[in-house]
Amino acid sequence: MFARRRSDRRAAQRGLSIVELMIGIVISLLVGLAASSSAMVFGAMQRQGLNAGSAVVSSATTLASLKEDAAQAGLGFFGNGTYMCNGLNLRVGTTVLDQAVFSPVSITRANGNDQFDFLYATAVAGGANVALQTASNLGAAELQSYLPAAVNDAVLLAPKEPGAPCTVRTVTAVANSTATTPQRLTFGADATHNQGPAITNPALYPIGSRASLLGGVQWHRYRVVNGNLQLELPMRTGDDATAVLVRNVVALRVRIGIVGTTLTDKAITDWVAPTAAAPGGGTWGQPRATDLARVRALRVTLVTRSPQPEMPKGSGGCEATTTNSLRLFEDDADTFTPANVGTTSWQCYRYRSSDLVIPLRNYIVGLP
């Protein structure tokens, strides 16, 4: 009897009491809440990190693309150690340059940001030029020597001495030279760069003027629109004429590297703003021919804002950014002010700057 009672007592002690069960449930709930809170914080941090990393990659990729365009800018517009075009006549659809002041790299400022326009030829032999055998009336060109042009290639007609505008024409027929006749390029009115009304007071291209092979003409424009850095192709239309490259852009600025007035000096002596006045008239962003010969490089700064604000501190404020005047270039006073200054929200965002120095390859090669 006694042994049996001991066995019953042990059986009654198996399992959990209601108090123990409730304590376990409460502990589980507390652990779950803590884990859930940690997961939310970690998820927010992860999203912030991914967004920031994506912005950095987009900025770096965009600057690499901009660098390639800037390096090619000017191909076909330099010849015999000189820049050949004080102005340019160019027609493509509704895009018209009629004796426009022209630089293969043109930089203008609007709404606090700089806009880049790059023009260059696509032909590997771009810039190879020959003299005209007879004066050209823009309908045809007879050449003193052979130019490897084919139908649908673009050709640049340039004055013998810099001064008059250059003109881009499209080849519609090629007559090879013979023992008694020169090579003849015909520019029919229905071709890409030959359409539209006549050019106002067209440049005259007498004997000895130059014809350069372009192949095709690329015109790329980089500018900030509504906080987005986009690439535009002014000579195209439709959906493929514009592409957004980087979002949340707050600043795109440039400095232009120039050499001294003695052009044999190859070292850059100053970095100037594109809005600064140039000695020959105009600005360094759109220099005249005499000043363009001093341009050698670009220094570009792209500033982006983190797409997602950081969480406020315990005091209720943010400390991601603590100054409302951020410097763009280390060696001058050019600054920008974050958006929404005057409220506390701007302090919750981080700003990242990507910098790049771009040698203008065709400027360097095409000039003495």
Secondary structure, 3 states (H helix, E strand, C coil): CHHHHHHHHHHHCCCCCHHHHHHHHHHHHHHHHHHHHHHHHHHHHHHHHHHHHHHHHHHHHHHHHHHHHHHHCCCCCEECCEECCCEEEEEECCEEEEEEECCCEEEEEECCEEEEEEEEECCCCCCCEEEECCCECCCEEEECCCCCCCCCCEEEEECCCCCCCEEEEECCEEECCCCCCCEEEECCCCCCCCCCCCCCCCCCECCCCEEEEEECEEEEEEEEECCEEEEECCCCCCHHHEEEEECCEEEEEEEEEEECCCCCCCCEEEEECCCCECCCCEECCEECHHHHCCEEEEEEEEEEECCCCCCCCCCCCCCCCCCCCEECCCCCCCEECCCCCCCCHHHHCCEEEEEEEEECHHHHHHCC
